Amino acid sequence: MTTPEPPDGGGPYYHPPFDTQPGGAPTDVLGGMPPLAPLGRRLTARTLDIVIVIVITVPITLITYFADRHDSRLVSFVGSLAAMLVAFVYEGLMLTRSNGQTLGKKWLGLRVAMLANGSAPDSSPGWLRAAVWGLPGAVVCGCLWWIIDGVWVTWDQPYRQALHDKAAKTVVVEAR
């Protein structure tokens, strides 16, 4: 099988995305970067991160509840807004200040890497990734958005990117 030339000159991590080895096994689609994160570990890491966001959000919602027990819509709104903002700030800070790892990813040996060069996301891609993951809850029911975004990795090829990865041009890989 011949390898086509990359349209942009390639780079250290260029690899034709759908190239396969004999027998149909995929080749190293990331061209030397650590392997893509296994879906089970990635899902577990994200679940841990969501639990952390919920643990931080519950006290805020309880304070709102005890401040105004008569307005359930206000309590629901504040709880949803708090979860969305906590998710955004948590993800953004962890990715940009912790070598591309949230706590869930650290515990499971994963990290976020820039697709172009394998580095940890700096401020702009890290915060963009956080925004696409956490903020659409303001428009779409937060849980529904997280489900759509999360299951996207099951059919995305060749990099198994969620929508927030696509927006920031990142991938989730094993930490070495």
C-alpha positions in Angstrom: 0.0 0.0 0.0 1.5 3.4 -1.0 1.4 6.3 1.4 0.0 9.5 -0.1 1.8 12.7 0.5 0.2 15.0 3.1 -1.5 18.1 1.5 0.2 20.5 4.0 3.7 18.9 4.1 2.8 16.7 7.0 4.6 17.2 10.3 6.0 15.0 13.0 2.6 13.4 13.7 1.1 13.1 10.2 -0.1 9.7 9.2 -2.7 8.9 6.6 -5.9 8.3 8.7 -7.3 5.2 7.1 -4.1 3.3 6.4 -4.1 -0.3 7.6 -1.7 -3.1 8.1 -2.1 -6.5 6.4 -5.1 -8.2 7.8 -7.0 -4.9 8.3 -5.5 -3.9 11.6 -5.2 -0.1 11.8 -1.7 1.4 11.8 -0.6 4.0 14.3 -2.9 6.8 13.3 -1.1 9.3 15.5 2.3 8.8 14.0 4.4 8.3 17.1 2.2 9.9 19.8 1.0 7.7 22.6 -1.9 5.4 21.7 -5.4 6.7 21.7 -7.2 6.2 25.1 -9.3 3.1 25.3 -12.9 4.0 25.3 -13.7 2.3 28.6 -11.0 4.2 30.5 -11.9 7.4 28.7 -15.6 7.0 29.7 -14.6 6.2 33.3 -12.3 9.2 33.5 -15.1 11.5 32.2 -17.6 9.9 34.7 -15.1 10.7 37.5 -14.8 14.3 36.3 -18.6 14.7 36.2 -18.9 13.3 39.7 -16.3 16.0 40.8 -18.4 18.7 39.1 -21.5 17.4 40.9 -19.8 17.3 44.3 -18.8 21.0 43.8 -22.2 22.0 42.5 -24.4 20.4 45.2 -23.4 22.8 48.0 -24.2 25.8 45.7 -27.6 24.3 44.9 -28.3 23.6 48.6 -27.5 27.2 49.5 -30.0 28.4 46.9 -32.6 25.9 48.1 -32.3 27.1 51.7 -32.3 30.7 50.6 -35.5 30.4 48.7 -37.5 27.2 49.3 -40.6 28.5 47.5 -39.1 29.0 44.1 -38.2 25.6 42.7 -37.5 27.0 39.3 -34.9 29.3 40.7 -33.2 26.5 42.6 -33.2 24.4 39.4 -31.8 27.3 37.3 -29.1 28.1 39.8 -28.1 24.4 40.1 -27.9 24.0 36.3 -26.0 27.2 35.8 -23.6 26.3 38.6 -23.0 22.9 37.1 -22.3 24.4 33.7 -19.9 27.0 35.0 -18.1 24.6 37.4 -17.7 22.1 34.5 -16.2 24.9 32.3 -13.8 26.2 34.9 -12.8 22.8 36.1 -12.0 21.5 32.7 -10.3 24.6 31.5 -8.1 25.0 34.5 -7.1 21.3 34.7 -6.3 21.1 31.0 -4.2 24.3 30.8 -2.4 23.9 34.1 -2.0 20.2 34.6 -0.4 18.8 31.5 -3.7 18.2 29.7 -5.1 16.1 32.5 -8.2 16.4 34.6 -8.3 14.5 37.9 -10.2 11.7 36.2 -7.7 11.4 33.4 -4.8 11.5 35.9 -6.3 8.7 37.9 -6.7 6.6 34.8 -3.4 7.4 33.1 -4.8 9.5 30.2 -4.1 13.0 28.9 -5.4 15.4 26.3 -2.9 16.1 23.4 -3.0 18.5 20.6 -3.6 16.6 17.4 -0.9 18.6 15.5 2.0 17.9 17.7 1.1 15.9 20.8 1.7 18.7 23.3 -0.7 19.5 26.1 -3.3 22.1 25.2 -2.3 25.7 26.1 -4.8 28.4 27.0 -6.8 28.9 23.8 -7.4 25.2 22.8 -7.8 24.1 26.4 -10.5 26.7 27.2 -12.2 26.1 23.8 -12.4 22.4 24.6 -13.8 23.2 28.0 -16.3 25.6 26.6 -17.6 23.1 24.0 -17.9 20.4 26.7 -19.4 22.5 29.5 -21.3 25.5 28.2 -23.8 24.1 25.7 -25.8 23.0 28.7 -27.2 26.6 28.7 -28.9 25.9 25.4 -29.4 22.1 25.4 -30.2 20.1 28.5 -26.7 19.6 30.0 -27.0 15.8 30.4 -28.3 15.4 26.9 -25.4 17.4 25.5 -22.8 15.4 27.5 -24.4 12.2 26.2 -24.3 13.3 22.6 -20.8 14.7 22.9 -19.6 11.6 24.8 -20.9 8.9 22.5 -19.5 10.7 19.5 -16.2 9.0 20.1 -17.7 5.6 19.4 -18.1 6.2 15.7 -15.6 8.9 15.0 -12.6 7.7 12.9 -9.7 7.7 12.9 -9.0 9.7 16.1 -12.1 8.8 18.3 -12.7 12.5 19.0 -15.7 13.8 20.9 -17.2 17.1 19.6 -15.2 19.1 22.1 -12.0 17.4 20.8 -12.9 18.3 17.2 -13.5 21.9 18.2 -10.1 22.2 19.9 -8.2 19.8 17.6 -7.3 17.5 20.4 -7.2 13.8 21.1 -7.2 11.8 24.3 -4.2 9.5 24.6 -2.5 7.4 27.2 -0.2 9.3 29.4 3.4 8.0 29.2 
